[in-house]
Amino acid sequence: MTIRSSSGSVSVSNLVKTTRSISIAALLFAIVMAVIGSSCTAVNPTALTVNKWSLSDSDFQTQIEAFSKVYESSGGASSLRSADGNSWATSFTAAFLNDQLSLQLAQIGVDERGLTVTDTDRANAKALLEKNFTSGSGSSVFGDLPASYQNTLVEGVAAQNVLSAAVIAEAQTDDGLRKLYESTKDQYQGDLVCASHILVLAGSGASNSTPTAAQYATALASINDIQSQLKGTTNFAALAAAKSQDTGSAAAGGALPCGPAGTFVTEFDNATWTQPIGVVGAPVKTKFGYHLILVTARGKLTFEQLKESLKMAVTDNADAIVGAELARIAANAQISVNGRYGQFDTATAKIVAPSGATSTTSSTIAGLPLQ
């Protein structure tokens, strides 16, 4: 991964030069996990059908009109409509239906696993929706949507959250990690190094800004103070969680994903390959500041040695893993889309805009009453 700028903080993505993404083909099926709702009215003609559930064309028009009004009144682009104002851009209708599809697939997944969506899950979903549906001034406009539409959004997003938590938890079990390892073990055949670190930034830590000598001196004094608090390595993770300014790894006790030579920025990388294993080395200076590094493993590593790194890989690829599960559900579902609005592509498990079209004409969009 290319090192990115950061103001005031540094994450693992800043430190790591390359990211070994999980190379399972299914993970490419990242279905949009957005917050557009659905209706369960089974009336023909339909805009979208998923198994026994159908979104009628009239309900689709009502919902898309309600959404667009809230979106545009909140400062969103008016390009959702065509120039004549009597049609929708097909990119918009396809995206809207993808979100509808995502909610339905999530609810199918919840039912398949026998999971329960609680009132707390619904409350959390509503809070997330209120946060996402905000105006330019920062106030929530979620309440401006029709009540029935709000309800279907809350139910759908709650199901997404419950399913996502279950899928990620399942992926981080020993069995799930073993399957991940077997599917991606070509990435782990060479020599690898696993390390944890504590970072004190010099200045802002922005990669496009070179710290001054004074900023480096301040960072060095702080890292030396932290090192004086170390008790061997027994409290390294606790100090990393409390003191490290790497926001991407602090919560994990400073642990970074295992990787081959060249994974990290040069000075950091050199230290991981030369320091003794299990010993905290002297502070290492990089363009971000100073690091205390603890090498935990190096060489050709076993599954057991890689388990923590695999758990981090699951967390880092959570959206793709959940998307892969939605794609699996979609492959076993009966899905049909009104050709005016899009087409379901089985290869990507997504609804795509009609080929060669730029807008979807509808003479009944304007002035539809909101439910």
N, C-alpha and C positions, 0 to 999 in steps of 0.2 A: 504494500500500500504506500502510495506517495505520502511523504511527510506533509502534514497540513498545518497551517497557522492556527494559533490558539491565543486568545487574549486572556491572561490571568490564570490559565490552567493548561496542563498538558495531559493528554490521554495516551493510552497505549498506541493508538494510531499514529501519534507523533513520533514515538520512539521507534516503532517497528517499521522497517523499510518495506518489507514484503509481507503479505498476509497469505498463508496457505489456506485458501477457502476450501471448505468441504467439497470435494469433487464428486458428489453423487448427482447423477443426472436429474433425479427428481427434485433436487433443491433448486433447480432453475425455475421450477414452477411456482414463482412467488406471486400468489393471487393478491390483488389489492385488498388491504385490511382497513377499509375506510368506514365512514359512519353514515351511509345513506340507507334509508329504511325500505320496507316492503309492505305489501298489503296481501292479505290472504283471500281476497275476493276472487272466486273462480268464475269469471265471466268472460265469454268470447266476444270479440277477438282478444287474444292475450298478447302481452309484450314479452313475457318470460314465463316458462314453466320449468319447475324442478321437481321431479317425481310427481306427487299428487298436489303440490302447491302451485298456484298460478297467480300471476300479477296481471290483472285485466288491463287492457289498453287505456280505458278511461281512468282507472286508478293510477296508472303510470303517468298519464298526462297531468293529473291533479298533483301528484307528488313532485314531479319534476318542475312544475310551475311554482309550487310552494317553495321548493328548495331554491330555485333560481331567484325568486323575489327576495328571499332572505340573503342570499349570496350577493346579489347586485346592490341591495340596500346597505350592505355592510362594506361596500367599497370593492367588491370583487369585479373581475373583468366582465364587460357586457358581451364578450364574444361568444357566450353560450348560445346566443341567437344568431341567425343569419342577418344580412343587411336589411331585408324586408320586414323583419320582426315576426314573421309568421312561420318560422321553422327553427329547429334546433340543430346545432352542429352535430354531426354524427359521432365525432370524437367524444362529445359530451354524453350523448345517449348511450354509447357503448360503455363509457366509464361508469355512468350511473347504474347501468344494469350489471356491470361487473361487481359493484358494491352490493347490489341486491343479491346477486349470486353468492357472494362471499358470506353474507349473513345466513342465507339458507343452508349452505354447505356446513357452516358452523353448527347450526341447530341440528342437522342430521348427525354430525359427529358427536354432539352431546348426547343425543338419543342412543346412538350406537354403543356408546361407552356406559350408558346408564348413569350419567352424571346428573347432578342437581344444580339448578340455577337458583340461588337464594335471593331473598330480599336485599341482603347486603351487596350481592353481585349486581343487582339492578340499581341500587343506590350509587355504587361506584361507577357503573356505566353511565348513569345520568350525569354524574359530576364530570366525567370525561367529555361527554357530549356538550355540556354547557361550557366547558373550557374551550373545546374545538370550534363551537359555533359562536364566535365573538365578532363584534363590530370593530371598526377602526379605532374606536375610543377604548376598546378593551372590555366593554360590557357584553354579557351573553345575549344572543338573539335566538337561542334554542327555543325559548318559550313563545316566539312568534310563529313557530310552525304549528299546524293543526294538532290538537291533542291526540288524535288517533295515530297520526304520523309520529309524534314524539314517542308514543308507547311502543310502536313497532321498532323504532330505532333503539330504544332502551333494551327491549327484549333481545334484539339481534346482537347488539354490542356486548351485552352481558353473556350471551352464549359464546361469542368469540373469545372473550376473556377467560371463561371457564375452560373452554376447549384448549386454548393456548397454554394455560397453566398445566393442564393434564399432559399435553403432548411434550412439553419441555421437561416436566418431571419424569416422564416415561423415558425420554431420551437420555436422562442423566442417571438412570439406574445402571447397575453393573452390566445387565443384559443389553441395555440400549447402547452403552458406551462400547461394549464388545462388538456389537453390530457395526457401529460407526467406525471403529478401528479396522475391522475386517474389510469394510467397504473403501477405506481410504489409506490402507497401510502402505501403499506404494509411496506415500508422502513421508513415511517414517523409516525407510530402509537404510538411509545413510546415517552418518554421525550427526547427532543433535545435541543441543545444550538447553537445559531448563534453568531458569534463574528467577529470583525475586529481587526487588529493589525498593529503595526509599529515595525519593527525589525532593530536593529543595531547589526551587526555581531561582535563577539569577534574573532579576527584573521581572518582566511580564511572562517570560517563557515563550513569547511569540517567535516562530521560526524565521520570520522576516525581519527580526530586530536583533542586533548583536548586543548582548549585555555589556555594560561598562565594567572596568576593572573594580570599581567600587561595589557594583552589584554582585560580581563574582565573590568579592571578599566577604560580603554580608552572607551570601549563600554558603560559603565555606565555613564560616563561623557557626552557622545554624546546623550544618550537617555534622560538624565535629561535636557539637553539643548532643545531637541525637546519638552519635556513635558512642559517646560516653555513657549513655543510658542503656546500651546493649548489655545483656547478660549472656555472653556467648551468642547463641542463635535462638535461645529459648523464647525470647520475647520479640524476635524480629518482626513477626507478622502483626503483633499488637502495635508495635511502634509504627510500622508501615501504615496500618489502618488509621492511626491517630495523627501521624506527622507527614506522610508522603503527600506531595502536591501533584502526583500523577493520578488524576481523577479516574483513569481507566483501570488502574490496578490496585489502588489503595484498599478498596473494599474487600479484595481477595488476598489481603495480607501482603500486597506487593508482588504477587505471582504474575509472571508473564507467560504467554504461550511458548512452548518448546519450539525450537527452530534450528535450521542449519546455519553454517557460517554465512555471515552477510545479512542475517535477519535484522540486526539492530544497527543504529548509527555507529560509525567506525570505532570511536573510543570505547563505547559501551560494549560493542561486539568483541573487541580485542580482549577486554577484561574478562568476559564470560568464558573465553577459550584459554585463558592463561591462569586465572585464579584457582587456588585449591578448592576442591569441592567441599562444601559444608563449612566454609570459613568466610566471614564477612571481610572483604578487602578494604583497602584504603579508599577514601573518596575519589570518584572518577569524574572528571570534568568533561562536559559536553556543551554543545551550544545552548542547551536548555538550562544548565546549572550544574549541581553536584549530585552524584548518586552514591549510595551505599549498595553494593551488589552482593547477593548470596547465591552462589551456584549450587543448585540442588542435585543435578544429574548431568552427565555428559557422556557421549559415545553412542553406541547402538543400543537403543532403549527398548525395554519390554513394555507390554501393555500396562502392567502395574505401575511402571515408572511414568507412563504417559497419561494415566487416568485423569489427573488434575488438569492437564493441558487439554484433554478431550472435553472435559466439563466446560472449560472456558470456550472451546470451539463451539459447543452447543449454545452457550449464552451469546456468543458473538454472531452466530448464524440463526438466532431464534426465529426471526421473521421468515427466513427461507425454509426452516424446518416445518414451521406451521403451514407455510404455503404448500410445501410438499404433501402434507397430510390433507389439505383441502383439495389438492390435485388428485390424490388417491380417491377421496370421496367422490369427486366429480366424475372420475373414470367409471364409477359404478352407479352413477345417477342417470336418470332420463332427463336431459336438458334440451329445451328447444327455445329459440329466440325469434321474435318477429323480425323478418328480414329488413323491414324499414329501419330498424334501430341497430342491428348488428348481426353478427354470426358467431356461433360458438366454435372455437378452434380447439379440437381435441388434443393437438400437439402441445399447446401451451396452457390448456385448461382456462382460457380466457375468452371473453366476448370481444370481438374486434369489430371496428366500424365496417359497414358494407363497402366492398371493393369499388373504388372509383367514385364514391359519393362524398360530398362535403357537407351536406345538410339533410335533415329529415323534415319534410314538409308536413305540417299539420295545421289545418284551417281552424281547429277548435282549441288551440292553445290559449289564445288571449281570452281573459275574462272568465276562466273556469272557476267555479266556486270552490273554495278550500273546504276540505272535510273537517 
